[in-house]
Structure formats: C-alpha cells, structure tokens
C-alpha cells in the first residue's frame, strides 16, 4: 500500500485549494482544485493537486469520471479503495443535488387561505411571533420561517432579516403574519420599505 503524505505544504498557502475556496468561493476553483479538496492528501511522491490532475487525465471528461468503476479508480497511482469510494460518493451526491427540486409545502390561493393556514399554527402561541411565508411566482410555499420570537408582549421585526431570507430563497412574494396586534406599526413600516425597494 502506498503511504500517503501531504506535500501540499510546498504549495504557497494562497494557492492551496481549501484556502482559495474559503477566500474566493467554490466557483473560482478549477475542477482539479475541487477534486483535490475531496481527495485531501496525495501519495508519498506527489501532492494532492498533482494527484487530482492525474485522476482527471485518466478520463476523457467529467462524464467519464462519473461513470468510472471503483476498479478503474483504484488503478490510478495514489487512489486506494477508500479514496475511490469517496470519489464515487461525491459524484453521486452531486448527481442527487443536480436533480433536486425545491420542496413546496402547499399553494396560497387567497388571503383567506393564507390566514387559515397561519391561524391554525399560531393561535396558541404565548409569545409574540413574526412568521414569513415565502412564495414563488406560482404562489407555492417554498419556505415558511419564524423570523422573530418576542417576549410575552413584544417583538422586534427588522426588515433586513425578512428581505435577506427572501433573496436567499429567491422568493417572488412574501406573506408576513404575527399573532399580536402590537406589531401592526412594525408591519406597516415593513410594507413601506418593501414598496420603496
């Protein structure tokens, strides 16, 4: 068995894949850098970046790598059974992520249907809650989130938190609900801010 080591220490820190991903994000990395992060270490005679390049050079393209068997992967110098299994697991996870769709939990057909849904969930809450329901362009619920929980008689709902989540979930519409009358002035403020943006 080839003993693994980490000659990556020879590579300047700013050029190491993990550090680059941390600083610039995953989209800034080349394919071999992403693979190097998954592989973690190289064999005794080379660093992990060289190993990643060796793996990619063995296959015509990423589709060929996706279809590679464990035996094909382990035939590459520096890829043992464990690394081959990790590559296969990462490839399969990538396939599943690519095929995933955003879960939807119902459709809002009117203000009455929104009110009925939220009243059932919020009627027995003792503390004040501000809940945001994020909808796509078809009024399907893509996310429901409690934005703030206040004390027995107050909550502080900041528009920044509500709109940050809307951007994160790529929501086309937002429904805000609260279970105490005292938040009306805050929600009026939110409505004004949303009209300005």
Backbone as a chain_set.jsonl record, in Angstrom:
{"seq": "XXXXXXXXXXXXXXXXXXXXXXXXXXXXXXXXXXXXXXXXXXXXXXXXXXXXXXXXXXXXXXXXXXXXXXXXXXXXXXXXXXXXXXXXXXXXXXXXXXXXXXXXXXXXXXXXXXXXXXXXXXXXXXXXXXXXXXXXXXXXXXXXXXXXXXXXXXXXXXXXXXXXXXXXXXXXXXXXXXXXXXXXXXXXXXXXXXXXX", "coords": {"N": [[0.837, -1.185, 0.0], [0.527, 2.237, -0.812], [2.008, 4.746, 1.048], [0.424, 7.6, 2.316], [0.989, 11.098, 2.11], [1.361, 14.614, 2.806], [2.302, 16.745, 0.671], [1.469, 19.189, 0.113], [2.157, 21.29, 1.614], [4.281, 22.462, 0.413], [3.224, 24.035, -1.502], [2.365, 27.435, -2.028], [0.465, 29.084, 0.507], [-1.692, 30.724, -0.289], [-2.33, 29.618, -2.699], [-3.418, 27.165, -2.275], [-6.038, 24.787, -2.575], [-8.205, 24.586, -0.575], [-7.918, 26.97, 0.903], [-8.217, 28.817, -1.142], [-10.886, 28.333, -1.909], [-12.178, 29.087, 0.434], [-11.581, 31.81, 0.486], [-12.349, 32.83, -2.069], [-14.604, 31.471, -2.933], [-16.439, 28.588, -4.192], [-16.883, 28.607, -6.974], [-14.734, 29.833, -8.128], [-12.735, 28.018, -8.297], [-10.751, 25.654, -10.141], [-11.569, 22.523, -11.752], [-9.776, 20.474, -10.996], [-8.866, 21.48, -8.587], [-11.129, 21.405, -6.946], [-11.482, 18.639, -6.855], [-9.103, 17.977, -5.566], [-9.601, 18.935, -2.995], [-11.523, 17.122, -2.151], [-10.042, 14.746, -2.233], [-8.063, 15.216, -0.331], [-5.33, 14.293, 0.544], [-2.173, 13.486, -1.0], [-0.202, 10.824, -2.574], [2.954, 9.496, -1.354], [4.922, 10.445, -3.144], [3.955, 12.709, -4.434], [1.948, 15.756, -4.41], [-1.449, 16.533, -3.368], [-2.719, 18.054, -5.322], [-1.37, 17.39, -7.657], [-2.106, 14.703, -7.721], [-4.886, 14.949, -8.116], [-4.919, 16.083, -10.683], [-3.784, 13.955, -12.078], [-5.798, 12.015, -11.805], [-7.9, 13.244, -13.253], [-6.737, 13.342, -15.769], [-6.817, 10.713, -16.508], [-9.312, 10.233, -17.44], [-11.589, 10.97, -20.069], [-13.437, 13.052, -19.854], [-15.579, 14.79, -17.454], [-17.915, 13.33, -17.36], [-17.059, 10.777, -17.991], [-15.522, 10.285, -15.727], [-17.542, 10.261, -13.852], [-18.837, 7.904, -14.56], [-16.951, 6.013, -14.001], [-15.702, 2.958, -12.639], [-15.092, 1.49, -9.368], [-12.854, -0.107, -9.575], [-11.575, 0.954, -11.832], [-10.886, 3.45, -10.837], [-9.21, 2.786, -8.661], [-7.06, 1.814, -10.019], [-5.456, 3.896, -10.608], [-2.456, 5.434, -9.784], [-1.972, 6.237, -6.453], [-4.607, 6.357, -5.735], [-6.432, 4.703, -3.568], [-8.674, 2.154, -2.285], [-10.366, 3.463, -0.412], [-10.235, 6.22, -1.136], [-11.274, 5.99, -3.718], [-13.891, 5.171, -3.16], [-14.778, 7.449, -1.802], [-14.672, 9.324, -3.881], [-16.641, 8.234, -5.613], [-18.87, 8.488, -3.933], [-19.043, 11.29, -3.657], [-19.512, 12.035, -6.318], [-22.023, 10.824, -6.746], [-23.531, 12.202, -4.843], [-23.388, 14.754, -5.97], [-24.858, 14.288, -8.335], [-27.379, 13.784, -7.236], [-27.904, 16.246, -5.964], [-27.981, 17.892, -8.23], [-30.285, 16.932, -9.423], [-32.194, 17.605, -7.626], [-35.141, 19.253, -6.514], [-36.764, 22.259, -5.466], [-38.458, 21.972, -2.467], [-41.951, 22.146, -2.033], [-44.57, 23.36, -0.022], [-47.44, 23.39, -0.283], [-49.977, 25.597, -1.713], [-50.823, 28.997, -1.913], [-53.899, 30.316, -2.342], [-55.495, 32.47, -1.861], [-55.946, 35.4, 0.245], [-57.446, 34.572, 2.331], [-56.952, 31.783, 2.443], [-54.279, 31.851, 3.172], [-54.492, 33.102, 5.674], [-56.03, 31.196, 7.105], [-54.293, 28.984, 7.137], [-52.097, 30.002, 8.615], [-53.312, 30.864, 10.995], [-54.094, 28.466, 12.217], [-51.615, 27.423, 12.936], [-50.555, 29.392, 14.604], [-52.297, 30.179, 16.611], [-52.258, 29.326, 19.339], [-49.902, 30.217, 20.404], [-47.916, 31.594, 22.962], [-46.011, 33.596, 23.185], [-45.113, 36.513, 21.302], [-44.936, 36.138, 17.828], [-43.356, 36.574, 14.687], [-43.934, 35.582, 11.531], [-42.744, 34.584, 8.387], [-43.864, 33.817, 5.179], [-42.671, 32.491, 2.32], [-43.102, 32.768, -1.127], [-43.173, 31.336, -4.446], [-43.364, 32.304, -7.955], [-45.713, 31.078, -8.672], [-47.275, 31.151, -6.493], [-46.705, 29.096, -4.74], [-45.749, 27.68, -1.668], [-42.514, 28.064, -0.705], [-40.912, 28.307, 1.447], [-41.336, 28.534, 4.929], [-40.894, 30.523, 7.67], [-40.101, 31.281, 11.021], [-39.397, 34.412, 11.882], [-38.958, 36.169, 14.004], [-39.149, 35.877, 17.536], [-40.793, 37.217, 20.156], [-41.026, 38.739, 23.445], [-43.419, 38.179, 26.068], [-45.15, 40.184, 25.301], [-44.077, 41.642, 23.164], [-42.181, 42.074, 20.087], [-39.333, 42.441, 17.968], [-39.205, 43.172, 14.804], [-37.102, 43.227, 12.187], [-36.74, 44.659, 9.016], [-34.541, 43.946, 7.41], [-33.832, 41.28, 8.046], [-36.028, 39.858, 7.11], [-36.096, 40.435, 4.351], [-33.577, 39.495, 3.61], [-33.844, 36.723, 3.81], [-35.769, 36.355, 1.862], [-34.353, 36.917, -0.473], [-32.437, 34.906, -0.286], [-33.993, 32.561, -0.651], [-34.964, 33.017, -3.137], [-37.495, 34.189, -3.446], [-40.619, 35.217, -4.824], [-42.723, 36.48, -3.696], [-43.84, 37.639, -0.453], [-45.436, 36.738, 2.522], [-46.366, 38.11, 5.536], [-46.935, 37.307, 8.904], [-48.339, 37.774, 12.146], [-48.954, 37.281, 15.644], [-50.009, 39.065, 17.469], [-51.597, 42.169, 18.118], [-49.978, 44.382, 18.543], [-47.841, 44.556, 16.785], [-48.549, 45.784, 14.478], [-47.759, 48.411, 13.689], [-45.067, 48.012, 13.159], [-45.21, 46.188, 11.017], [-46.475, 47.804, 9.169], [-44.414, 49.573, 8.672], [-42.622, 47.783, 7.462], [-44.066, 47.192, 5.151], [-44.014, 49.668, 3.891], [-41.249, 49.931, 3.461], [-40.82, 47.766, 1.715], [-42.223, 48.589, -0.499], [-40.674, 50.675, -1.323], [-38.382, 49.415, -2.221]], "CA": [[0.0, 0.0, 0.0], [1.297, 3.469, -0.893], [1.783, 5.601, 2.206], [0.031, 8.931, 1.893], [1.601, 12.217, 2.816], [0.796, 15.869, 2.336], [3.324, 17.646, 0.154], [0.802, 20.445, -0.206], [2.827, 22.337, 2.377], [5.218, 23.105, -0.501], [2.451, 24.979, -2.322], [2.068, 28.644, -1.249], [-0.833, 28.988, 1.179], [-2.721, 31.413, -1.081], [-2.642, 28.815, -3.887], [-3.986, 25.881, -1.872], [-7.475, 24.753, -2.912], [-9.106, 24.916, 0.537], [-7.794, 28.392, 1.208], [-8.815, 29.571, -2.26], [-12.349, 28.225, -1.815], [-12.588, 29.894, 1.578], [-11.432, 33.225, 0.169], [-12.982, 33.267, -3.32], [-15.815, 30.71, -3.237], [-16.221, 27.365, -4.967], [-16.941, 28.827, -8.417], [-13.432, 30.336, -8.569], [-11.774, 26.915, -8.358], [-10.734, 24.746, -11.289], [-12.066, 21.188, -11.417], [-8.764, 19.701, -10.265], [-8.786, 22.004, -7.217], [-12.269, 20.841, -6.213], [-11.175, 17.23, -6.627], [-8.027, 17.93, -4.566], [-10.224, 19.108, -1.676], [-12.17, 15.841, -1.822], [-9.005, 13.722, -2.024], [-7.372, 15.623, 0.909], [-3.886, 14.057, 0.584], [-1.597, 12.775, -2.139], [0.721, 9.755, -2.181], [4.255, 9.941, -0.842], [5.768, 11.09, -4.15], [3.337, 13.894, -5.058], [0.934, 16.383, -3.561], [-2.838, 16.219, -3.715], [-3.076, 18.738, -6.571], [-0.837, 16.53, -8.724], [-2.953, 13.506, -7.758], [-6.166, 15.326, -8.745], [-4.662, 16.222, -12.121], [-3.572, 12.596, -12.591], [-7.125, 11.379, -11.904], [-8.652, 13.858, -14.353], [-6.087, 12.97, -17.035], [-7.153, 9.317, -16.811], [-10.658, 10.177, -18.015], [-11.777, 11.895, -21.18], [-14.195, 14.212, -19.374], [-16.202, 14.552, -16.15], [-18.905, 12.256, -17.503], [-16.311, 9.513, -17.89], [-15.178, 10.124, -14.311], [-18.799, 9.891, -13.182], [-19.166, 6.521, -14.895], [-15.824, 5.128, -13.66], [-15.918, 1.957, -11.582], [-14.107, 1.515, -8.291], [-11.649, -0.745, -10.079], [-10.882, 1.915, -12.699], [-10.322, 4.496, -9.987], [-8.092, 2.259, -7.86], [-5.908, 1.517, -10.893], [-4.662, 5.129, -10.706], [-1.447, 5.528, -8.725], [-2.34, 7.193, -5.399], [-6.026, 6.2, -5.396], [-6.759, 3.424, -2.952], [-10.106, 1.831, -2.224], [-11.071, 4.492, 0.356], [-10.368, 7.425, -1.961], [-12.185, 5.661, -4.824], [-15.252, 5.194, -2.593], [-15.112, 8.861, -1.536], [-14.962, 9.962, -5.181], [-17.944, 7.741, -6.071], [-19.897, 9.074, -3.071], [-19.177, 12.704, -4.02], [-20.146, 12.097, -7.636], [-23.444, 10.504, -6.576], [-24.146, 13.335, -4.142], [-23.533, 15.805, -6.98], [-25.981, 13.917, -9.212], [-28.629, 13.981, -6.475], [-28.104, 17.688, -5.798], [-28.368, 18.429, -9.536], [-31.655, 16.503, -9.718], [-33.098, 18.032, -6.549], [-36.008, 20.398, -6.761], [-37.137, 22.941, -4.245], [-39.671, 21.409, -1.894], [-43.056, 23.086, -1.861], [-45.486, 22.849, 1.002], [-48.781, 23.926, -0.491], [-50.166, 26.777, -2.549], [-51.707, 30.023, -1.362], [-54.837, 30.704, -3.405], [-56.13, 33.734, -1.492], [-55.552, 35.874, 1.583], [-58.173, 33.738, 3.291], [-56.246, 30.509, 2.62], [-53.068, 32.162, 3.939], [-54.918, 33.348, 7.054], [-56.446, 29.927, 7.703], [-53.079, 28.189, 7.359], [-51.268, 30.574, 9.668], [-54.07, 30.892, 12.256], [-54.015, 27.135, 12.829], [-50.283, 27.23, 13.511], [-50.126, 30.442, 15.52], [-53.336, 30.611, 17.557], [-51.978, 29.01, 20.742], [-48.576, 30.683, 20.809], [-47.984, 32.518, 24.094], [-45.159, 34.739, 22.884], [-45.361, 37.125, 20.004], [-44.149, 35.576, 16.733], [-43.489, 37.122, 13.339], [-43.669, 34.474, 10.628], [-42.739, 34.946, 6.972], [-44.121, 32.737, 4.234], [-42.048, 32.876, 1.055], [-43.798, 32.136, -2.246], [-42.6, 31.503, -5.784], [-44.262, 33.047, -8.855], [-46.992, 30.356, -8.772], [-47.837, 31.218, -5.137], [-46.405, 27.886, -3.984], [-44.939, 27.979, -0.493], [-41.19, 27.465, -0.82], [-40.313, 28.312, 2.783], [-42.059, 29.228, 5.997], [-39.871, 30.687, 8.697], [-40.33, 32.207, 12.124], [-38.323, 35.397, 11.785], [-38.708, 36.701, 15.337], [-39.986, 35.5, 18.679], [-40.641, 38.283, 21.131], [-41.357, 38.41, 24.831], [-44.859, 37.929, 26.184], [-45.974, 41.227, 24.686], [-43.441, 42.438, 22.11], [-41.129, 41.504, 19.25], [-38.675, 43.439, 17.128], [-39.062, 42.609, 13.457], [-36.313, 44.118, 11.345], [-36.927, 44.334, 7.586], [-33.324, 43.344, 6.854], [-33.898, 39.822, 8.213], [-37.102, 39.329, 6.262], [-35.706, 40.53, 2.95], [-32.409, 38.635, 3.404], [-34.358, 35.374, 3.573], [-36.473, 36.364, 0.569], [-33.315, 36.817, -1.503], [-31.819, 33.582, -0.15], [-34.878, 31.54, -1.197], [-35.42, 33.502, -4.446], [-38.953, 34.315, -3.34], [-41.27, 36.25, -5.626], [-43.671, 37.16, -2.81], [-43.7, 37.36, 0.978], [-46.59, 36.984, 3.398], [-45.946, 38.24, 6.93], [-48.011, 37.076, 9.87], [-47.972, 37.952, 13.549], [-50.063, 36.828, 16.474], [-50.418, 40.11, 18.421], [-51.933, 43.423, 17.442], [-48.962, 45.403, 18.791], [-46.817, 44.63, 15.726], [-49.089, 46.401, 13.263], [-46.953, 49.558, 13.266], [-43.838, 47.487, 12.566], [-45.528, 45.602, 9.72], [-46.744, 48.926, 8.276], [-43.077, 50.025, 8.313], [-42.095, 46.811, 6.507], [-44.783, 47.351, 3.893], [-43.478, 50.88, 3.285], [-39.886, 49.627, 2.974], [-40.872, 46.866, 0.56], [-42.692, 49.373, -1.655], [-39.568, 51.515, -1.751], [-37.313, 48.635, -2.856]], "C": [[0.882, 1.249, 0.0], [0.982, 4.317, 0.325], [1.482, 7.002, 1.722], [0.734, 9.981, 2.726], [0.965, 13.485, 2.289], [1.914, 16.803, 1.929], [2.724, 18.993, -0.234], [1.429, 21.606, 0.551], [3.827, 23.09, 1.498], [4.532, 24.154, -1.373], [2.178, 26.222, -1.47], [0.637, 28.61, -0.71], [-1.959, 29.602, 0.349], [-3.137, 30.621, -2.317], [-3.255, 27.463, -3.548], [-5.499, 25.898, -2.081], [-8.415, 25.131, -1.765], [-9.102, 26.403, 0.848], [-8.412, 29.247, 0.103], [-10.338, 29.514, -2.222], [-12.868, 29.104, -0.689], [-12.567, 31.379, 1.234], [-12.282, 33.672, -1.022], [-14.289, 32.552, -3.654], [-15.539, 29.563, -4.192], [-16.189, 27.584, -6.472], [-15.595, 29.31, -8.974], [-12.412, 29.216, -8.762], [-11.906, 26.119, -9.651], [-11.193, 23.371, -10.809], [-11.037, 20.39, -10.616], [-8.611, 20.194, -8.819], [-9.935, 21.47, -6.364], [-12.012, 19.379, -5.879], [-10.076, 17.081, -5.57], [-8.588, 18.097, -3.154], [-10.876, 17.806, -1.223], [-11.124, 14.79, -1.474], [-8.197, 13.966, -0.739], [-5.855, 15.45, 0.905], [-3.448, 13.335, -0.681], [-0.72, 11.634, -1.653], [2.065, 10.352, -1.789], [5.043, 10.771, -1.862], [5.166, 12.33, -4.806], [2.309, 14.504, -4.118], [-0.464, 16.109, -4.11], [-3.281, 16.9, -5.012], [-2.578, 17.912, -7.764], [-1.666, 15.257, -8.86], [-4.283, 13.808, -8.445], [-6.005, 15.465, -10.25], [-4.465, 14.853, -12.775], [-4.912, 11.879, -12.786], [-7.879, 11.935, -13.103], [-8.05, 13.495, -15.71], [-6.399, 11.536, -17.456], [-8.49, 9.197, -17.537], [-10.817, 11.287, -19.042], [-12.459, 13.185, -20.735], [-14.839, 13.851, -18.033], [-17.274, 13.462, -16.215], [-18.227, 10.897, -17.395], [-15.907, 9.243, -16.447], [-16.414, 9.682, -13.528], [-19.115, 8.41, -13.39], [-18.085, 5.521, -14.479], [-16.185, 4.172, -12.527], [-14.868, 2.134, -10.494], [-12.776, 0.937, -8.773], [-10.857, 0.204, -10.98], [-10.209, 3.003, -11.867], [-9.103, 3.985, -9.212], [-6.888, 1.871, -8.71], [-4.997, 2.734, -11.06], [-3.708, 5.18, -9.516], [-1.836, 6.618, -7.719], [-3.796, 7.117, -4.996], [-6.238, 4.783, -4.867], [-8.262, 3.235, -2.906], [-10.9, 2.938, -1.511], [-11.276, 5.752, -0.475], [-11.324, 7.179, -3.133], [-13.636, 5.711, -4.34], [-15.688, 6.633, -2.321], [-15.432, 9.601, -2.83], [-16.342, 9.543, -5.671], [-19.082, 8.367, -5.253], [-20.13, 10.548, -3.423], [-19.86, 12.887, -5.368], [-21.65, 11.845, -7.504], [-24.179, 11.634, -5.847], [-24.376, 14.491, -5.11], [-24.689, 15.546, -7.927], [-27.309, 14.18, -8.5], [-28.933, 15.458, -6.256], [-28.585, 18.302, -7.112], [-29.819, 18.082, -9.882], [-32.673, 16.98, -8.688], [-33.942, 19.219, -7.002], [-36.372, 21.012, -5.422], [-38.449, 22.369, -3.736], [-40.725, 22.493, -1.728], [-44.033, 22.496, -0.861], [-46.847, 23.52, 0.884], [-48.774, 25.162, -1.366], [-51.121, 27.728, -1.838], [-52.605, 30.502, -2.502], [-55.537, 32.034, -3.122], [-55.609, 34.181, -0.133], [-56.25, 35.043, 2.65], [-57.46, 32.398, 3.521], [-54.949, 30.714, 3.401], [-53.419, 32.359, 5.409], [-55.297, 32.068, 7.774], [-55.237, 29.071, 8.062], [-52.303, 28.704, 8.566], [-51.99, 30.645, 11.009], [-53.989, 29.553, 12.974], [-52.691, 26.942, 13.552], [-49.97, 28.197, 14.638], [-51.108, 30.754, 16.647], [-52.996, 30.374, 19.022], [-50.6, 29.463, 21.215], [-48.705, 31.733, 21.914], [-47.133, 33.764, 23.861], [-45.505, 35.281, 21.508], [-44.398, 36.545, 18.971], [-44.401, 36.386, 15.464], [-43.029, 36.009, 12.404], [-43.725, 35.002, 9.193], [-42.986, 33.693, 6.152], [-43.618, 33.231, 2.883], [-42.667, 32.064, -0.078], [-43.008, 32.312, -3.54], [-43.623, 32.221, -6.666], [-45.619, 32.368, -9.037], [-47.732, 30.329, -7.434], [-47.695, 29.908, -4.361], [-45.496, 28.273, -2.819], [-43.591, 27.273, -0.645], [-40.473, 27.449, 0.528], [-41.222, 29.073, 3.729], [-41.09, 29.322, 7.157], [-40.319, 31.671, 9.768], [-39.137, 33.146, 12.148], [-37.952, 35.921, 13.172], [-39.659, 36.096, 16.349], [-39.735, 36.55, 19.736], [-40.879, 37.793, 22.54], [-42.855, 38.147, 24.897], [-45.691, 38.972, 25.458], [-45.27, 42.065, 23.621], [-42.451, 41.613, 21.298], [-40.543, 42.617, 18.406], [-38.428, 42.781, 15.772], [-38.3, 43.596, 12.594], [-36.452, 43.704, 9.885], [-35.736, 43.618, 6.96], [-33.376, 41.82, 6.91], [-34.913, 39.199, 7.264], [-36.675, 39.327, 4.794], [-34.482, 39.678, 2.648], [-32.861, 37.216, 3.071], [-35.085, 35.302, 2.229], [-35.474, 36.222, -0.579], [-32.706, 35.416, -1.479], [-32.664, 32.495, -0.806], [-35.411, 31.906, -2.575], [-36.944, 33.603, -4.487], [-39.464, 35.445, -4.226], [-42.207, 37.091, -4.77], [-43.421, 36.754, -1.361], [-45.038, 37.646, 1.655], [-46.032, 37.045, 4.817], [-47.148, 38.046, 7.833], [-47.468, 37.295, 11.272], [-49.185, 37.611, 14.394], [-50.455, 37.805, 17.568], [-50.644, 41.393, 17.664], [-50.796, 44.45, 17.521], [-47.953, 45.546, 17.657], [-47.33, 45.309, 14.461], [-48.238, 47.567, 12.775], [-45.652, 49.091, 12.628], [-44.102, 46.913, 11.183], [-45.86, 46.69, 8.7], [-45.415, 49.506, 7.771], [-42.458, 49.088, 7.271], [-42.75, 46.965, 5.143], [-44.25, 48.581, 3.147], [-42.092, 50.632, 2.706], [-39.915, 48.746, 1.744], [-41.355, 47.599, -0.683], [-41.59, 50.258, -2.202], [-38.518, 50.732, -2.532], [-37.71, 48.116, -4.216]], "O": [[1.871, 1.311, 0.73], [-0.186, 4.581, 0.61], [2.165, 7.538, 0.849], [1.033, 9.768, 3.901], [0.11, 13.426, 1.405], [2.42, 17.568, 2.75], [3.394, 19.832, -0.837], [1.256, 22.766, 0.178], [4.183, 24.229, 1.801], [5.184, 25.048, -1.914], [1.799, 26.091, -0.307], [-0.283, 28.161, -1.394], [-3.06, 29.053, 0.295], [-4.17, 30.909, -2.92], [-3.58, 26.692, -4.451], [-6.161, 26.897, -1.801], [-9.335, 25.923, -1.967], [-10.154, 27.015, 1.033], [-9.048, 30.266, 0.373], [-11.007, 30.516, -2.47], [-13.881, 29.786, -0.842], [-13.453, 32.123, 1.654], [-12.866, 34.755, -0.999], [-15.009, 32.976, -4.559], [-14.539, 29.561, -4.909], [-15.533, 26.824, -7.186], [-15.353, 29.201, -10.176], [-11.343, 29.441, -9.33], [-13.0, 25.933, -10.184], [-11.204, 23.093, -9.61], [-11.395, 19.704, -9.658], [-8.267, 19.414, -7.931], [-9.74, 21.124, -5.199], [-12.285, 18.929, -4.766], [-10.12, 16.151, -4.764], [-8.099, 17.465, -2.217], [-10.79, 17.434, -0.053], [-11.301, 14.028, -0.523], [-7.704, 13.016, -0.131], [-5.146, 16.399, 1.24], [-4.241, 12.665, -1.342], [-0.511, 11.486, -0.449], [2.277, 11.561, -1.883], [5.756, 11.7, -1.482], [5.81, 12.943, -5.658], [1.857, 13.869, -3.164], [-0.625, 15.526, -5.182], [-4.134, 16.37, -5.724], [-3.287, 17.758, -8.759], [-1.905, 14.781, -9.97], [-4.755, 13.017, -9.261], [-6.861, 15.014, -11.011], [-4.926, 14.622, -13.893], [-5.131, 11.221, -13.803], [-8.439, 11.171, -13.889], [-8.778, 13.356, -16.693], [-6.261, 11.188, -18.629], [-8.767, 8.18, -18.173], [-10.264, 12.379, -18.907], [-12.102, 14.274, -21.184], [-14.664, 12.738, -17.537], [-17.507, 12.757, -15.234], [-18.763, 9.976, -16.779], [-15.945, 8.099, -15.994], [-16.326, 8.827, -12.647], [-19.61, 7.747, -12.479], [-18.285, 4.312, -14.594], [-16.885, 4.54, -11.583], [-13.878, 2.842, -10.679], [-11.707, 1.436, -8.419], [-9.629, 0.26, -10.91], [-9.092, 3.422, -12.168], [-8.087, 4.674, -9.121], [-5.807, 1.626, -8.174], [-3.894, 2.617, -11.593], [-4.122, 4.989, -8.372], [-2.009, 7.779, -8.09], [-4.195, 7.746, -4.016], [-6.223, 3.808, -5.618], [-9.023, 4.052, -3.424], [-11.985, 3.307, -1.96], [-12.381, 6.294, -0.513], [-12.098, 8.065, -3.497], [-14.507, 6.235, -5.035], [-16.836, 6.995, -2.579], [-16.356, 10.413, -2.871], [-17.132, 10.386, -6.097], [-20.122, 8.73, -5.802], [-21.272, 11.002, -3.482], [-20.686, 13.784, -5.539], [-22.456, 12.572, -8.084], [-25.31, 11.976, -6.194], [-25.426, 15.133, -5.081], [-25.42, 16.469, -8.287], [-28.242, 14.727, -9.087], [-30.087, 15.876, -6.35], [-29.49, 19.137, -7.113], [-30.5, 18.854, -10.557], [-33.875, 16.782, -8.859], [-33.494, 20.068, -7.773], [-36.295, 20.361, -4.38], [-39.431, 22.288, -4.474], [-40.42, 23.617, -1.33], [-44.289, 21.292, -0.853], [-47.337, 24.137, 1.83], [-47.723, 25.702, -1.713], [-52.106, 27.302, -1.237], [-52.122, 31.028, -3.504], [-56.101, 32.65, -4.026], [-54.915, 33.432, 0.554], [-55.713, 34.834, 3.738], [-57.371, 31.929, 4.656], [-54.559, 29.86, 4.198], [-52.728, 31.846, 6.289], [-54.926, 31.874, 8.932], [-55.167, 28.504, 9.152], [-51.902, 27.928, 9.433], [-51.357, 30.504, 12.056], [-53.834, 29.505, 14.194], [-52.645, 26.371, 14.642], [-49.199, 27.866, 15.539], [-50.777, 31.522, 17.55], [-53.412, 31.158, 19.875], [-50.183, 29.119, 22.321], [-49.514, 32.655, 21.807], [-47.496, 34.859, 24.291], [-46.103, 34.6, 20.675], [-43.192, 36.47, 19.209], [-45.522, 36.826, 15.205], [-41.888, 35.552, 12.474], [-44.624, 35.759, 8.829], [-42.394, 32.643, 6.401], [-44.074, 34.253, 2.37], [-42.75, 30.838, -0.006], [-42.279, 33.288, -3.716], [-44.642, 32.696, -6.166], [-46.57, 32.998, -9.5], [-48.694, 29.58, -7.263], [-48.466, 29.639, -3.44], [-44.588, 29.091, -2.97], [-43.527, 26.046, -0.706], [-39.54, 26.672, 0.731], [-41.796, 30.106, 3.383], [-40.525, 28.314, 7.582], [-40.844, 32.744, 9.471], [-38.008, 32.728, 12.404], [-36.773, 36.096, 13.48], [-40.825, 35.836, 16.053], [-38.599, 36.752, 20.164], [-40.928, 36.59, 22.799], [-43.486, 37.915, 23.866], [-46.814, 38.688, 25.042], [-45.8, 43.096, 23.208], [-41.948, 40.589, 21.761], [-41.201, 43.628, 18.162], [-37.543, 41.938, 15.63], [-38.798, 44.684, 12.302], [-36.3, 42.528, 9.554], [-35.908, 42.777, 6.078], [-33.012, 41.144, 5.947], [-34.672, 38.137, 6.689], [-36.87, 38.341, 4.084], [-34.352, 39.179, 1.53], [-32.326, 36.584, 2.16], [-35.014, 34.284, 1.54], [-35.722, 35.493, -1.54], [-32.486, 34.813, -2.529], [-32.12, 31.598, -1.45], [-36.231, 31.174, -3.129], [-37.589, 33.16, -5.438], [-38.825, 36.488, -4.36], [-42.459, 38.258, -5.069], [-42.874, 35.689, -1.076], [-45.682, 38.662, 1.392], [-45.313, 36.143, 5.247], [-48.237, 38.552, 7.563], [-46.297, 37.038, 11.551], [-50.316, 37.648, 13.91], [-51.16, 37.427, 18.505], [-49.96, 41.672, 16.679], [-50.677, 45.301, 16.64], [-47.27, 46.567, 17.577], [-46.602, 45.395, 13.471], [-48.015, 47.704, 11.573], [-45.18, 49.696, 11.666], [-43.307, 47.123, 10.267], [-45.572, 46.539, 7.513], [-45.295, 49.882, 6.605], [-41.841, 49.548, 6.31], [-42.085, 46.883, 4.11], [-44.06, 48.545, 1.932], [-41.791, 51.068, 1.594], [-39.126, 48.947, 0.821], [-40.946, 47.271, -1.797], [-41.562, 50.561, -3.395], [-37.84, 51.286, -3.396], [-36.918, 47.443, -4.875]]}, "num_chains": 1, "name": "protein.A"}
